[in-house]
């Protein structure tokens, strides 16, 4: 009988402080890794790192960012310090009998026992996201990632574009870098009838989901909607907008809309499933899991024209706009609303692309193979070291 693979995932599920005070409820580094529990089967066991000391490492980083933001300190100038804070301590006792340690967003420290395979997922954002002008300003960050990755069997990045950019600055790291698509829970398949109904129904539903509305492009989206209403209010005659955001929503009378300060993820997915259009021309986003969810629920998507969104939508499977241009957002939204065939074709092609590359079935299979590859690679590394 094949031995079950025991994987320790860096996720502080058991720490009551985090949940009780809701300190990090909306932080991706906290809640995203819990999705990996869904991989568990007869051959794979998933456990979470619940160490209080690990949590304090995380909390120190999170608190530092919040304080820096309040004091208006530009952390992009201190990339080395920021990377040092993005680390996690792993008690040795948690690694006992584990075949693999997988950490999302944080490099492990405190792992000294040889032979524990380590798979570390990290981000390497675009220069635009980091707010810098050129690659040279990132040399220290790259050097630090390379240094800390020595404790990892492989490091993973979430997009091919990120891999290309990172490896162009650290070509010697190519053998250590793997693609790691985001793992999102399974989304129920849409039937052809469901797709037709929502894109050609009498009421056209349009949604925006961005708790931090200002950063997600809400201001310019609302301005675009108001401009359209001034020149062609009849375009909204059969439209119903839904906004999930903490920001206030003010739209002219006659425009039908609903506003939710917050919705649980299950309700967000249901909202997307009922909506024909998802609009989020974000001004700044590291990746944007919400775009995958919208695509997987058959929405035609209006988004910004930056990486990795252009990669997610394969270059032409979304309505790309300059998020700083109200006119572009206005034209893109009007096109999606008025041209039903264009909207439906875009949504169906994107939906097919999602099921081929980003669905839970595809990505979960990929991760299981990656876990096995990581364990095998570490065994091979140890064997080579012993031969010298």
Buried (B, 14 or more C-beta within 10 A) or exposed (E): EEEEBBBBBBBBBEBEEBBEEEBBEEBBBBBBBBBBEBBEEEEBBBBBBEBEEBBBBBBEBBEBBEEBEEEEEEBBEBBEEBBBBBBBBBBEEBBEEBBBBBBBBBBBBBBEEEEBBBBBBBBBBBEEBBEBEEEEBBEEBBBBBBEBBEBBBBBBBBBEBBBEBBBEBBEEBEEBBBEBBBBBEEBEEBEEEBBEEBBEEEEBBBBBBBBBBBBBBBBBBBBBBBBBBEEEEEBBEEBBBBBBBEBEBEBEEEBBBEBBEEBEEEEBBEBBBBBBBBBBBBBBBBBBBBBBBBBBBBBBBBBBBBBBBBEBBEEEBBBBBBBEBBEBBBBBBBBBBEEEEEBBBBBBBBBEBBBEBBBBEEBBEBBBEBBBBBBEBBEEBEEEEEEE
